[in-house]
Amino acid sequence: MAKRSLKKICTTDGISEYRLDNGLRVLHKRDTSAPVVAICVTYHVGSCNEAKEHTGSTHILEHLMFKDSKNFNHKNGKAITDYLETFGARVNASTWVDRTNYYELVPKEKTGEAVALEADRMRNSLFNTKDLASEMTVVRNEYEQSRNNPFAMLDEAVTETAFTTHPYRIPTIGTKEDIEHSTVKKLREFYDTYYWPNNATLSIVGDISWKEAEALVLKYFGKIPSSPQAIPQMTTTEPEQEKARAVSLKKPIGFEIVMTAHKTPAATHPDFPALILLATILGGGFSSRLRRTLVDTGLAADIDINAHAFHDPFLMVVTAHVVDSVKPGKVLAAIRKEIVRATKTAPTKQELARAVEGIVSSSARERDGVLSETRALSESIAAGDWMLMYRLEKEIQKLKPSDLLRVARTYLKPTAETSGVFHNTN
């Protein structure tokens, strides 16, 4: 095998991007505020990449990749989680729609161990039928917990109703049928399709120089070839929604909830910063419009608004926990009234300034510490641009009230709404 090399691509916001010639992207940031290093491998595969009958595969693989690998296993005393935790490491992973990530926070002198582990399980995971059987109990429990959570159930129902073709409509945990029919053969095929250096980004943030990081990357990841076949890409495009949609659930648990959802563009779209800012004005913080309209008046116990930064167009979702004595329809009408107001009248400069300040403050908290910054970086990677979280913050500060009025009129149309109500039948 020819000697591997790393090519520098760019540096921005203190982070440098490199490319290993097997396709692995490497991000590095030196931070000497504490003698620790955060390592994160973000695989460009999530639940949206799962084919029919394979839903839930990414999540189950997340569990199985904590089982033995060729060089980190119980037989040699280096079981993946136990071994790293013996020297104080924090170890975890997560699965989402556009990515799966595996990460560690380690004392800086143990960085090599973490890099070696991640390189080993990229291609040398040894999961088997016994491992799958042991993890299925955990996966089933997670699935059943979501079946008893009113918010989760309504959120899934609204998403599935809003999307007719795009795989975002399927929950990350998968369908019960596919979970139950998972096999090691199916999972191994999925692993061998997506878990390669040319479908991953390695982030190294902390008290480590680039020279030290480069040596570790070349030593451990340089041994791994690119995938033998092209990585399959998800290309499904959701058709435009032309009529309002609604869904209703009735269960004898929890409390009553209402949701409204409107399609938003991909996180890298030029309109996305304005929608994030608009969502903050509508529902972010104690002085937001929806909190004043719903919570302060006693219609709702709490409200939340989310506009996820995803790779493909997704949703801006408003959720309200309805007060017992109030009809859900009344809360739904109040939400719609505020959304219509946003399409007719631009926010004030004071509202805009307050929302910008809130976003900047929240972003700073999300990046507080090398592990937090690395995990936040992983979300930007998944959305299609690792610089996204830094760029969004800058672009949000340039926006004017008229920009928010324009995007409200573009995306918050009544015909594009999907609404949902969860009724507690007790």
Secondary structure in CASP SS format (residue, H / E / C, confidence):
PFRMAT SS
TARGET T0000
AUTHOR 0000-0000-0000
METHOD secondary structure of the structure
MODEL  1
M C 1.00
A C 1.00
K C 1.00
R C 1.00
S C 1.00
L E 1.00
K E 1.00
K E 1.00
I E 1.00
C E 1.00
T E 1.00
T E 1.00
D C 1.00
G C 1.00
I E 1.00
S E 1.00
E E 1.00
Y E 1.00
R E 1.00
L E 1.00
D C 1.00
N C 1.00
G C 1.00
L C 1.00
R E 1.00
V E 1.00
L E 1.00
H E 1.00
K E 1.00
R E 1.00
D C 1.00
T C 1.00
S C 1.00
A C 1.00
P C 1.00
V E 1.00
V E 1.00
A E 1.00
I E 1.00
C E 1.00
V E 1.00
T E 1.00
Y E 1.00
H C 1.00
V C 1.00
G C 1.00
S H 1.00
C H 1.00
N H 1.00
E C 1.00
A C 1.00
K C 1.00
E C 1.00
H C 1.00
T C 1.00
G C 1.00
S H 1.00
T H 1.00
H H 1.00
I H 1.00
L H 1.00
E H 1.00
H H 1.00
L H 1.00
M C 1.00
F C 1.00
K C 1.00
D C 1.00
S E 1.00
K C 1.00
N C 1.00
F C 1.00
N C 1.00
H C 1.00
K C 1.00
N C 1.00
G C 1.00
K C 1.00
A C 1.00
I H 1.00
T H 1.00
D H 1.00
Y H 1.00
L H 1.00
E H 1.00
T C 1.00
F C 1.00
G C 1.00
A C 1.00
R E 1.00
V E 1.00
N E 1.00
A E 1.00
S E 1.00
T E 1.00
W C 1.00
V C 1.00
D C 1.00
R C 1.00
T E 1.00
N E 1.00
Y E 1.00
Y E 1.00
E E 1.00
L E 1.00
V E 1.00
P E 1.00
K H 1.00
E H 1.00
K H 1.00
T H 1.00
G H 1.00
E H 1.00
A H 1.00
V H 1.00
A H 1.00
L H 1.00
E H 1.00
A H 1.00
D H 1.00
R H 1.00
M H 1.00
R H 1.00
N C 1.00
S E 1.00
L C 1.00
F C 1.00
N C 1.00
T H 1.00
K H 1.00
D H 1.00
L H 1.00
A H 1.00
S H 1.00
E H 1.00
M H 1.00
T H 1.00
V H 1.00
V H 1.00
R H 1.00
N H 1.00
E H 1.00
Y H 1.00
E H 1.00
Q H 1.00
S H 1.00
R H 1.00
N C 1.00
N C 1.00
P H 1.00
F H 1.00
A H 1.00
M H 1.00
L H 1.00
D H 1.00
E H 1.00
A H 1.00
V H 1.00
T H 1.00
E H 1.00
T H 1.00
A H 1.00
F C 1.00
T C 1.00
T C 1.00
H C 1.00
P H 1.00
Y H 1.00
R H 1.00
I C 1.00
P C 1.00
T C 1.00
I C 1.00
G C 1.00
T C 1.00
K H 1.00
E H 1.00
D H 1.00
I H 1.00
E H 1.00
H C 1.00
S C 1.00
T C 1.00
V H 1.00
K H 1.00
K H 1.00
L H 1.00
R H 1.00
E H 1.00
F H 1.00
Y H 1.00
D H 1.00
T H 1.00
Y H 1.00
Y C 1.00
W C 1.00
P H 1.00
N H 1.00
N H 1.00
A E 1.00
T E 1.00
L E 1.00
S E 1.00
I E 1.00
V E 1.00
G E 1.00
D C 1.00
I C 1.00
S C 1.00
W H 1.00
K H 1.00
E H 1.00
A H 1.00
E H 1.00
A H 1.00
L H 1.00
V H 1.00
L H 1.00
K H 1.00
Y H 1.00
F C 1.00
G C 1.00
K C 1.00
I C 1.00
P C 1.00
S C 1.00
S C 1.00
P C 1.00
Q C 1.00
A C 1.00
I C 1.00
P C 1.00
Q C 1.00
M C 1.00
T C 1.00
T C 1.00
T C 1.00
E C 1.00
P C 1.00
E C 1.00
Q C 1.00
E C 1.00
K C 1.00
A C 1.00
R E 1.00
A E 1.00
V E 1.00
S E 1.00
L E 1.00
K E 1.00
K E 1.00
P C 1.00
I C 1.00
G C 1.00
F C 1.00
E C 1.00
I E 1.00
V E 1.00
M E 1.00
T E 1.00
A E 1.00
H E 1.00
K E 1.00
T E 1.00
P C 1.00
A C 1.00
A C 1.00
T C 1.00
H C 1.00
P C 1.00
D C 1.00
F H 1.00
P H 1.00
A H 1.00
L H 1.00
I H 1.00
L H 1.00
L H 1.00
A H 1.00
T H 1.00
I H 1.00
L H 1.00
G H 1.00
G C 1.00
G C 1.00
F C 1.00
S C 1.00
S C 1.00
R H 1.00
L H 1.00
R H 1.00
R H 1.00
T H 1.00
L H 1.00
V H 1.00
D C 1.00
T C 1.00
G C 1.00
L C 1.00
A E 1.00
A E 1.00
D E 1.00
I E 1.00
D E 1.00
I E 1.00
N E 1.00
A E 1.00
H C 1.00
A C 1.00
F C 1.00
H C 1.00
D C 1.00
P C 1.00
F E 1.00
L E 1.00
M E 1.00
V E 1.00
V E 1.00
T E 1.00
A E 1.00
H E 1.00
V E 1.00
V C 1.00
D C 1.00
S C 1.00
V C 1.00
K C 1.00
P H 1.00
G H 1.00
K H 1.00
V H 1.00
L H 1.00
A H 1.00
A H 1.00
I H 1.00
R H 1.00
K H 1.00
E H 1.00
I H 1.00
V H 1.00
R H 1.00
A H 1.00
T H 1.00
K H 1.00
T C 1.00
A C 1.00
P C 1.00
T C 1.00
K H 1.00
Q H 1.00
E H 1.00
L H 1.00
A H 1.00
R H 1.00
A H 1.00
V H 1.00
E H 1.00
G H 1.00
I H 1.00
V H 1.00
S H 1.00
S H 1.00
S H 1.00
A H 1.00
R H 1.00
E H 1.00
R C 1.00
D C 1.00
G C 1.00
V H 1.00
L H 1.00
S H 1.00
E H 1.00
T H 1.00
R H 1.00
A H 1.00
L H 1.00
S H 1.00
E H 1.00
S H 1.00
I H 1.00
A H 1.00
A H 1.00
G C 1.00
D C 1.00
W C 1.00
M C 1.00
L H 1.00
M H 1.00
Y H 1.00
R H 1.00
L H 1.00
E H 1.00
K H 1.00
E H 1.00
I H 1.00
Q C 1.00
K C 1.00
L C 1.00
K C 1.00
P H 1.00
S H 1.00
D H 1.00
L H 1.00
L H 1.00
R H 1.00
V H 1.00
A H 1.00
R H 1.00
T H 1.00
Y H 1.00
L C 1.00
K C 1.00
P H 1.00
T H 1.00
A H 1.00
E E 1.00
T E 1.00
S E 1.00
G E 1.00
V E 1.00
F E 1.00
H E 1.00
N E 1.00
T C 1.00
N C 1.00
END
